[in-house]
Amino acid sequence: MPVAGVTPSPGRHTVTADLVVRNAKVYTGDPTRPTADAVAVRDGRILALGDDHDLAGLIGPATRIVDALGRRAVPGLNDSHLHVIRGGLNYVLELRWDGVRSLRRALAMLREQAGRTPEGQWIRVVGGWTPEQFAERRMPTVAELNAAAPDTPVFVLHLYQSALMNRAAVRAAGFTRDTPDPRGGQIVRGRDGEPTGVLLAAPGALVLYSTLARAPRLDEAGRRTSTIHFLRELNRFGLTSALDAAGGFQNFPDDYATVVDLARSGELTLRIAYYLFPQTAGQELADLRRWTQTVRPGDGDEWLRLAGAGENLTWAAADFENFAEPRPSLAADYEAEFEQAVRLLMENGWGFRLHATYDETIRRDLAVFEKLAAEGLFPAGNRWLFDHAETVCDASLDRIAALGGALSVQNRMSFQGSVFRDRYGAEAASRTPPVRAMLDRGLTVAAGTDATRVSSYNPWVALHWLVTGRTVGGTPLYPPANLLDRPQALDLYTRGGARLTGEEDVKGMLREGCYADLAVLSHDYFTVPEEVIPDIESVLTVVGGRVVHATAEYAGLEETVPPVVPAWSPVAHFGGYAPGAGQADTVAELVAESERHRAWRTARTGAGPVPGPAYPVDPCLAH
């Protein structure tokens, strides 16, 4: 790389840098020194910041010098709610529609993948997309899945709302006319009583996830390679840390073994703070009690550490955020068991996080906390937070603040905002969630995605949502009073997550002594037009002083990774997130095709036009 203007001066300092990134527009996130031109790194920490002259004395014969060529550099991003452990175990098996701009292209990918997927394996499209992102503005149909892959099982997850399966997947899952509907879900059937291939969360997502769990899994070696590639995919967008919110079908310690192994061998390229989530209804207290007796929050190191319990503590207290369905009614007496779980954690010095979509749930949870506060358990120095909190009201925010709580918000409304607005109205949607009201109260707020089964893991899509208040399809949701400026939004995505784990003094900003976690961006986040923000990627990502992702002029500087296996993996052929590049279809052509399809449907059924995203399948092509 060009290094003009930097001359080694070995006599000026007793230490030299391992890495210097120069000629950059560095946004430090540190209010005491917000900008710099160059960053020096030693032993995984920031050694110094300044300009070329300031850092010249830190250049030695072994110093790697990278010229940022005037690009913007920012602290490494930290997703405060990402299912990174679960996502990594399956990443190479998934066909990602994240960022795909047309349904035509999505179906072509599916058809191509069917040609290489061996017998017995499934094609699975697992979250990160919405019909609003497609030029056609509609869902695929079961008939289209059958046409694209007549013999290979296909499972397409749509948010927390539904899933589509082709005929081969229905057979592979073992669904018949006699298969009972699971609790909270529906296997849609035709007039003949046979499953159509449509699964509905009504409102619970168990039917979706339990069906997905029937697909083949990777062996341990495959899970290890898959996780390595998923972490590198996250590094591609400048992510250097994440809080793993656990989740369903993520058992401790078995499903954590892969990241533990990578941490021990020094191969993690993302810092992970993880939570523990009781998996079996009726056994939650036993699980929590066992964990408090065997492990403690803080166990681990700067790369992998236990943060607490959640995002569920008891299943009965969890609401579901399928905005296509009415708000679920929780059991009238869930508080008794929930109180026992919270008391157990607080008395043992455990923090926790709680999935809570609706204010109705939050108010009931807060009543339990306030009861325990009378005994001195809140606030008591243990970090706790609500996740999601889409419909939290001002009074509940005041109660959260009084109890020492925090909040982690995700851009689920980027993908579900239109459905929410259709059900609850534009006024309710305008403050869902009320991020500005949270910050105005001085609450600790962090941002994330809730990837991979709902939102995409691309953090710049979430930052675009925070700044513009628009869905991925461009639908405006929020007035200016509920929007953040770009530095505020970035703070939620850097220092915000660090505050949740008590690492704000070493993570989330670029300051001497902090972790050397940074990203050099493809576009300047602070100056590009708003519509370009989702297309930002990192061209150089550094974690702990290691170059873990490099592209453009920096290609080849990154640490090597093993090849993607199995060879037929969708990731080996399509990669992960797919911004516009390589999608040759023009929007005009696709819109015209979509209109022809709607006209054909209207002529056949006599039905008027309907907005595609609100419907799980085209009724004409359900079978």
C-alpha positions in Angstrom: 0.0 0.0 0.0 1.2 3.6 -0.6 3.0 4.9 2.5 4.3 8.3 1.3 4.6 10.7 4.2 5.5 8.1 6.8 9.1 7.6 7.6 10.4 5.4 10.4 12.1 7.2 13.2 13.4 4.4 15.4 15.0 6.7 17.9 11.9 8.6 19.1 10.1 5.8 20.9 11.0 2.7 22.8 8.0 0.8 21.3 6.8 0.4 17.8 3.4 -0.3 16.4 2.3 -3.7 14.9 -0.1 -1.9 12.6 -0.7 1.7 11.5 -3.7 2.7 9.5 -3.0 6.1 8.0 -4.5 8.7 5.6 -8.0 8.0 7.0 -10.9 10.1 8.1 -11.1 8.5 11.6 -14.2 8.9 13.6 -13.2 7.8 17.0 -16.5 7.9 18.9 -14.5 9.5 21.8 -16.0 12.9 22.6 -12.6 14.0 24.1 -11.0 13.5 20.7 -13.6 12.9 18.0 -11.3 12.7 14.9 -7.9 11.7 13.8 -6.0 10.9 10.6 -4.1 7.7 11.7 -4.3 4.9 14.2 -1.4 2.9 15.6 -2.0 -0.6 17.1 0.2 -2.7 19.4 -0.6 -6.0 21.1 -4.3 -5.8 20.1 -4.9 -2.3 21.6 -4.9 1.2 20.3 -1.4 2.6 20.9 -1.9 6.1 19.6 -4.0 8.3 17.4 -3.0 11.4 15.5 -1.6 12.4 12.1 1.3 10.9 10.1 3.7 13.2 11.9 2.5 12.2 15.3 2.8 8.5 14.6 6.0 8.5 12.5 8.1 7.6 15.6 6.0 4.4 16.1 6.9 3.0 12.8 9.5 0.2 12.9 10.8 -2.4 10.4 8.1 -4.9 11.3 5.2 -2.4 11.3 2.5 -3.1 8.8 1.3 0.2 7.3 -2.1 0.4 5.5 -3.1 3.5 3.6 -6.8 4.1 3.9 -6.7 6.3 0.8 -8.9 8.9 2.5 -11.7 6.6 3.4 -13.8 6.8 6.6 -12.7 4.7 9.5 -15.0 4.0 12.5 -14.9 1.9 15.7 -15.9 -1.7 15.1 -19.6 -2.3 15.2 -21.2 -4.2 18.0 -24.6 -5.9 17.4 -26.4 -5.9 20.7 -28.8 -8.7 19.8 -27.6 -11.2 17.2 -28.1 -15.0 17.2 -24.5 -15.5 16.1 -23.8 -18.8 17.7 -26.9 -20.5 16.3 -26.5 -18.7 13.0 -22.9 -19.9 12.6 -23.7 -23.6 13.1 -25.9 -23.5 10.0 -24.7 -20.7 7.9 -23.1 -22.7 5.0 -26.3 -24.7 4.6 -28.5 -21.6 4.0 -29.4 -19.9 0.8 -29.5 -16.2 1.9 -32.0 -13.9 0.2 -30.7 -11.0 2.3 -30.3 -8.0 -0.1 -31.6 -9.7 -3.2 -33.6 -7.1 -5.1 -35.9 -9.2 -7.2 -38.0 -12.3 -6.6 -37.0 -13.4 -10.1 -33.4 -13.5 -9.0 -34.3 -15.2 -5.7 -36.1 -18.0 -7.5 -33.3 -18.4 -10.0 -30.9 -18.8 -7.1 -33.2 -21.5 -5.7 -33.4 -23.3 -9.0 -29.7 -23.2 -9.5 -29.1 -24.5 -6.0 -31.5 -27.4 -6.5 -29.3 -28.6 -9.3 -26.3 -29.0 -7.0 -27.9 -30.0 -3.7 -27.4 -33.8 -3.1 -30.3 -36.2 -2.3 -31.3 -36.1 1.3 -30.3 -32.4 1.8 -32.7 -29.4 2.0 -32.5 -26.0 0.5 -33.3 -23.6 3.4 -33.9 -19.8 3.1 -33.9 -18.8 6.7 -34.8 -15.2 7.3 -33.2 -11.8 6.5 -35.6 -10.9 3.7 -39.1 -9.5 3.1 -41.3 -9.2 0.0 -40.9 -5.4 0.3 -37.3 -5.7 -0.9 -38.3 -7.3 -4.1 -39.2 -5.2 -7.2 -42.3 -7.5 -7.6 -43.4 -6.6 -4.0 -44.8 -10.1 -3.3 -44.0 -13.4 -1.8 -43.0 -16.4 -3.8 -45.8 -19.0 -4.2 -45.7 -22.7 -3.3 -46.2 -23.4 -7.0 -43.0 -21.4 -7.8 -41.1 -23.4 -5.2 -42.3 -26.6 -6.7 -41.3 -25.5 -10.2 -37.9 -24.3 -9.2 -37.1 -27.5 -7.2 -39.5 -30.3 -8.0 -37.5 -33.0 -6.1 -35.3 -31.2 -3.6 -36.9 -30.2 -0.2 -37.2 -26.4 0.0 -38.1 -24.5 3.2 -38.5 -20.7 3.0 -38.9 -18.9 6.4 -40.7 -15.6 6.2 -40.0 -13.5 9.4 -41.8 -14.9 12.5 -45.0 -15.1 10.4 -44.9 -18.1 8.1 -42.9 -20.6 6.1 -43.4 -22.0 2.6 -42.4 -25.6 1.7 -42.5 -27.3 -1.6 -44.0 -30.8 -2.0 -40.6 -32.5 -1.4 -40.2 -30.7 1.9 -43.7 -31.6 3.1 -42.8 -35.2 2.4 -39.4 -34.9 4.0 -40.9 -33.3 7.2 -43.4 -36.1 7.4 -46.5 -33.9 7.3 -49.7 -35.7 6.3 -53.4 -35.0 6.6 -53.2 -36.6 10.0 -50.4 -34.5 11.4 -51.9 -32.3 14.2 -51.3 -28.6 14.4 -48.7 -27.7 17.1 -49.7 -25.3 19.8 -49.7 -21.8 18.6 -49.2 -22.8 14.9 -51.1 -24.0 11.9 -50.3 -26.4 9.1 -52.4 -25.0 6.3 -54.5 -27.6 4.5 -56.3 -27.7 1.2 -59.9 -28.8 0.6 -58.7 -32.4 0.5 -57.2 -32.1 3.9 -53.6 -32.4 2.7 -50.9 -29.9 3.8 -50.5 -27.2 1.2 -46.9 -26.4 2.1 -47.8 -23.2 4.1 -47.0 -23.0 7.8 -48.4 -20.1 9.9 -47.3 -18.8 13.2 -50.6 -18.3 15.0 -49.0 -16.5 16.8 -46.1 -18.7 18.0 -43.1 -19.6 15.8 -42.6 -23.0 17.2 -44.2 -24.7 14.1 -41.7 -22.9 12.0 -38.6 -23.7 14.0 -39.5 -27.2 14.9 -40.0 -28.0 11.2 -36.7 -26.4 10.3 -35.0 -28.5 12.9 -36.0 -31.7 10.9 -33.5 -30.7 8.2 -30.1 -32.4 8.2 -27.4 -30.9 10.4 -23.6 -30.5 9.9 -21.2 -32.7 11.8 -18.9 -30.9 14.3 -16.1 -30.2 11.8 -18.7 -28.8 9.4 -20.2 -26.6 12.2 -16.7 -25.3 13.0 -16.0 -24.3 9.4 -19.5 -22.9 9.0 -19.0 -20.7 12.1 -15.7 -19.4 10.8 -17.3 -18.3 7.6 -20.3 -16.7 9.3 -18.0 -14.6 11.5 -16.0 -13.5 8.5 -19.3 -12.6 6.8 -20.1 -10.4 9.8 -16.6 -8.9 9.6 -17.4 -8.0 6.0 -19.8 -5.3 7.4 -17.4 -4.0 10.0 -18.8 -6.0 12.9 -16.2 -6.8 15.5 -18.4 -7.7 18.5 -21.8 -9.1 19.2 -24.1 -10.0 22.1 -25.5 -13.5 21.4 -29.1 -13.5 22.7 -29.3 -17.3 22.7 -32.7 -18.5 21.4 -34.8 -21.5 20.8 -33.0 -24.8 19.8 -29.7 -23.5 21.3 -28.7 -25.8 24.1 -26.0 -25.1 26.6 -23.3 -26.3 26.6 -23.5 -28.5 23.5 -24.3 -25.8 20.9 -21.7 -23.5 22.4 -18.9 -26.0 22.0 -17.9 -24.7 18.5 -17.3 -21.1 19.6 -15.6 -22.3 22.7 -13.2 -24.4 20.6 -12.6 -21.4 18.2 -11.9 -19.1 21.2 -9.4 -21.6 22.7 -7.5 -21.8 19.4 -7.5 -18.1 18.8 -9.7 -18.3 15.7 -12.6 -16.1 16.7 -12.8 -13.0 14.6 -15.7 -11.5 16.5 -15.9 -10.8 20.2 -19.0 -12.6 21.7 -20.8 -12.0 24.9 -23.3 -14.8 25.3 -26.5 -15.5 27.3 -28.1 -18.8 28.4 -31.7 -19.5 27.5 -33.7 -22.3 29.2 -35.0 -24.5 26.4 -37.7 -26.7 27.9 -41.0 -25.4 29.3 -41.4 -26.6 32.9 -37.6 -27.0 33.4 -36.6 -23.4 33.3 -36.0 -23.0 37.0 -34.0 -26.2 37.2 -31.8 -25.0 34.3 -31.2 -21.6 35.8 -30.4 -23.0 39.2 -27.9 -25.4 37.7 -26.2 -22.6 35.8 -25.9 -20.3 38.7 -24.1 -23.1 40.6 -21.7 -24.0 37.8 -20.9 -20.8 35.8 -20.9 -17.1 36.4 -21.3 -14.0 34.3 -17.9 -12.7 33.3 -16.5 -16.2 32.9 -14.2 -16.2 29.8 -12.1 -13.4 28.3 -12.3 -10.4 26.0 -13.2 -12.7 23.1 -15.8 -15.0 24.6 -17.6 -14.4 27.9 -20.8 -15.2 29.6 -23.0 -12.2 30.1 -26.1 -13.6 31.9 -29.4 -15.3 31.2 -32.1 -14.7 28.6 -33.5 -13.7 26.3 -36.3 -15.9 27.8 -36.2 -16.8 31.5 -39.6 -18.7 31.4 -41.5 -19.6 28.3 -44.8 -18.6 29.8 -43.6 -14.9 30.0 -42.6 -14.6 26.4 -44.8 -12.8 23.9 -44.5 -13.4 20.2 -44.0 -10.6 17.6 -45.9 -11.9 14.6 -47.5 -8.6 13.7 -49.6 -10.3 11.1 -51.5 -11.8 14.0 -53.2 -10.1 17.0 -51.1 -9.6 20.1 -50.9 -12.8 22.0 -52.6 -13.1 25.4 -50.2 -14.5 28.0 -51.2 -16.8 30.8 -52.9 -14.9 33.7 -50.6 -16.4 36.3 -47.1 -16.5 34.6 -45.8 -14.0 37.2 -45.3 -16.6 40.0 -42.8 -18.7 38.1 -41.3 -15.7 36.5 -40.7 -14.1 39.9 -38.8 -17.1 41.1 -36.6 -17.0 38.0 -35.7 -13.3 38.4 -35.2 -13.7 42.2 -32.8 -16.6 41.7 -30.7 -14.7 39.2 -30.6 -11.4 41.2 -29.7 -13.2 44.4 -26.8 -15.0 42.6 -25.5 -11.8 40.9 -26.7 -12.7 37.4 -27.8 -10.1 34.9 -30.4 -11.0 32.3 -32.2 -9.8 29.2 -35.8 -10.3 28.4 -37.7 -10.7 25.1 -40.7 -8.3 25.4 -42.4 -7.0 22.3 -45.5 -5.4 23.7 -46.0 -2.8 26.5 -48.6 -5.1 28.1 -45.9 -7.7 28.7 -43.4 -5.1 29.9 -45.8 -3.6 32.5 -46.4 -7.1 34.0 -42.7 -7.8 34.1 -42.0 -4.4 35.7 -44.6 -5.1 38.5 -42.6 -8.2 39.4 -39.3 -6.2 39.4 -40.9 -3.5 41.6 -42.0 -6.1 44.1 -38.4 -7.4 44.3 -37.1 -3.9 44.5 -38.8 -3.5 47.8 -36.4 -6.2 49.0 -33.4 -4.4 47.6 -32.9 -6.6 44.5 -33.4 -3.7 42.0 -31.3 -1.9 41.2 -28.5 -4.0 42.6 -25.6 -3.7 40.2 -26.7 -6.6 38.0 -27.1 -5.5 34.4 -30.6 -6.3 33.0 -32.4 -5.1 29.9 -35.5 -5.5 27.8 -35.1 -6.6 24.2 -37.3 -5.2 21.4 -39.8 -3.1 23.4 -41.6 -2.0 20.2 -44.7 -0.7 21.9 -43.3 0.3 25.3 -45.0 3.5 26.7 -43.5 6.5 28.3 -44.6 5.5 31.8 -43.0 2.1 31.4 -39.7 3.8 30.3 -39.8 5.8 33.5 -40.2 2.6 35.5 -37.3 0.9 33.6 -35.1 3.9 34.4 -36.1 3.8 38.1 -35.1 0.1 38.3 -31.7 0.6 36.6 -32.7 -1.2 33.4 -31.5 -0.8 29.8 -32.9 -1.5 26.4 -31.7 -3.2 23.2 -33.7 -2.2 20.1 -33.6 -4.0 16.8 -34.7 -3.0 13.3 -37.4 -5.6 13.0 -39.7 -2.8 11.8 -37.5 -2.5 8.8 -38.9 -5.9 7.8 -42.3 -5.9 9.6 -43.2 -2.2 9.8 -45.7 -2.2 7.0 -47.5 -5.2 8.5 -47.5 -3.5 11.9 -48.9 -0.3 10.5 -51.6 -2.1 8.6 -52.8 -3.7 11.9 -52.3 -0.9 14.4 -52.3 2.2 12.3 -49.8 4.9 11.3 -49.9 6.7 14.6 -48.9 3.6 16.6 -46.3 2.7 14.1 -44.7 6.2 14.4 -43.2 5.4 17.8 -42.6 1.7 17.5 -40.2 1.6 19.1 -39.8 5.0 20.7 -36.0 5.2 20.5 -35.8 9.0 21.0 -38.0 8.8 24.1 -35.6 6.2 25.5 -32.6 8.3 25.0 -34.2 11.5 26.3 -34.6 9.7 29.6 -31.0 8.9 29.8 -31.5 5.2 29.5 -28.8 3.0 28.2 -29.9 2.0 24.7 -28.1 -0.3 22.3 -28.9 -1.4 18.7 -28.9 -4.6 16.9 -30.6 -6.7 14.3 -32.2 -9.9 15.8 -30.6 -11.7 12.9 -30.6 -14.2 11.3 -34.2 -15.5 11.2 -36.0 -12.2 11.1 -33.9 -9.2 10.1 -30.7 -9.4 8.0 -27.4 -9.4 9.9 -26.3 -6.4 7.8 -25.9 -3.7 10.5 -26.1 -0.9 7.9 -29.7 -1.8 7.2 -30.4 -1.2 10.9 -28.5 2.1 10.9 -30.5 3.2 7.8 -33.7 2.5 9.8 -32.5 4.4 12.8 -31.6 7.4 10.7 -34.4 7.5 8.2 -37.3 5.6 9.9 -38.0 3.7 6.7 -38.6 0.0 6.0 -36.4 -1.8 3.5 -39.1 -1.2 0.9 -38.9 2.6 1.6 -42.1 2.9 3.6 -41.8 5.9 6.0 -42.7 5.0 9.6 -41.4 7.7 12.0 -41.6 11.5 12.2 -38.4 13.5 12.7 -39.0 13.5 16.4 -38.3 9.7 16.6 -35.2 9.7 14.3 -31.6 9.8 15.3 -28.8 11.7 13.6 -25.9 9.6 12.2 -23.5 9.9 15.1 -26.2 9.0 17.6 -27.2 6.0 15.6 -23.6 4.8 15.3 -23.1 5.3 19.0 -26.0 2.8 19.6 -24.1 0.4 17.4 -20.7 0.8 19.0 -20.6 2.0 22.6 -24.2 1.0 23.2 -23.5 -2.7 23.1 -20.3 -2.1 25.1 -22.4 -0.4 27.9 -24.7 -3.5 28.1 -21.7 -5.7 29.0 -19.7 -3.1 31.1 -17.0 -2.8 28.5 -17.5 0.8 27.4 -14.0 1.8 28.7 -12.3 -0.6 26.3 -14.7 -1.1 23.4 -16.9 0.9 21.1 -14.5 3.8 20.6 -11.0 4.4 19.3 -8.9 5.7 22.2 -5.5 4.8 23.5 -5.7 1.6 25.5 -9.0 0.5 23.9 -9.3 -2.7 21.8 -8.0 -2.2 18.3 -11.3 -2.9 16.7 -12.1 -0.8 13.7 -13.5 -0.8 10.1 -12.5 1.2 7.1 -15.6 1.8 5.1 -16.5 1.5 1.4 -18.6 4.7 1.6 -18.5 7.6 4.1 -21.4 6.9 6.4 -21.6 10.5 7.5 -21.9 12.0 4.1 -23.4 9.5 1.6 -27.1 10.0 0.7 -29.4 8.2 3.1 -30.4 5.6 0.5 -26.8 4.5 0.2 -26.3 3.6 3.9 -27.6 0.0 3.5 -25.0 -0.6 0.8 -22.0 0.3 3.0 -19.5 -2.5 3.7 -16.1 -2.6 5.2 -13.1 -2.8 3.0 -10.8 -3.5 5.9 -11.9 -4.8 9.3 -9.4 -5.1 12.2 -10.2 -7.0 15.4 -7.7 -6.9 18.2 -5.1 -5.7 15.7 -5.7 -8.6 13.4 -6.9 -7.9 9.8 -9.9 -10.3 9.6 -11.5 -8.9 6.4 -9.9 -7.2 3.5 -11.2 -6.4 0.0 -10.7 -3.8 -2.8 -7.1 -2.5 -2.6 -6.5 -4.5 0.5 -7.4 -8.0 -0.8 -5.0 -10.5 0.5 -4.1 -8.8 3.8 -6.7 -10.8 5.8 -6.0 -14.0 7.7 -6.8 -17.0 5.6 -9.8 -19.3 6.2 -10.5 -22.9 5.2 -12.6 -23.4 2.1 -16.4 -23.6 2.4 -17.6 -27.2 2.9 -19.6 -29.0 1.8 -18.8 -28.1 -1.8 -22.4 -27.8 -2.8 -23.0 -25.2 -0.1 -25.1 -22.1 -1.2 -22.5 -19.9 0.4 -19.7 -21.4 -1.7 -21.6 -20.3 -4.8 -23.6 -17.2 -3.9 -21.9 -15.9 -0.7 -24.0 -14.4 2.0 -25.7 -11.0 1.8 -26.1 -10.0 -1.8 -26.4 -6.2 -2.5 -27.4 -5.2 -6.0 -24.3 -6.4 -7.7 -24.9 -9.3 -10.1 -28.6 -8.8 -10.3 -29.1 -8.0 -14.0 -32.9 -7.6 -14.0 -34.1 -4.0 -14.1 -36.7 -2.8 -11.7 -38.9 -1.6 -14.6 -39.0 -5.1 -16.2 -39.8 -6.7 -12.9 -42.5 -4.3 -12.0 -44.1 -4.8 -15.4 -43.9 -8.6 -15.0 -45.5 -8.3 -11.5 -48.4 -6.2 -13.0 -49.0 -8.8 -15.7 -49.1 -11.5 -13.0 -51.7 -9.5 -11.0 -53.8 -8.9 -14.1 -53.7 -12.6 -14.9 -54.8 -13.4 -11.3 -57.6 -10.9 -11.4 -58.9 -12.2 -14.7 -58.8 -15.8 -13.4 -60.4 -15.2 -10.0 -62.3 -12.0 -10.4 -60.6 -10.7 -7.3 -59.3 -7.1 -7.2 -55.6 -6.3 -6.7 -54.2 -7.0 -3.3 -50.8 -5.8 -1.8 -48.4 -8.7 -2.0 -46.5 -8.5 1.2 -49.6 -8.9 3.4 -50.3 -12.4 2.0 -48.3 -15.5 2.7 -49.0 -17.0 -0.8 -50.8 -16.1 -3.9 -54.2 -17.8 -3.5 -54.3 -18.9 -7.1 -51.1 -20.9 -6.7 -51.4 -22.3 -3.2 -50.9 -25.9 -4.3 
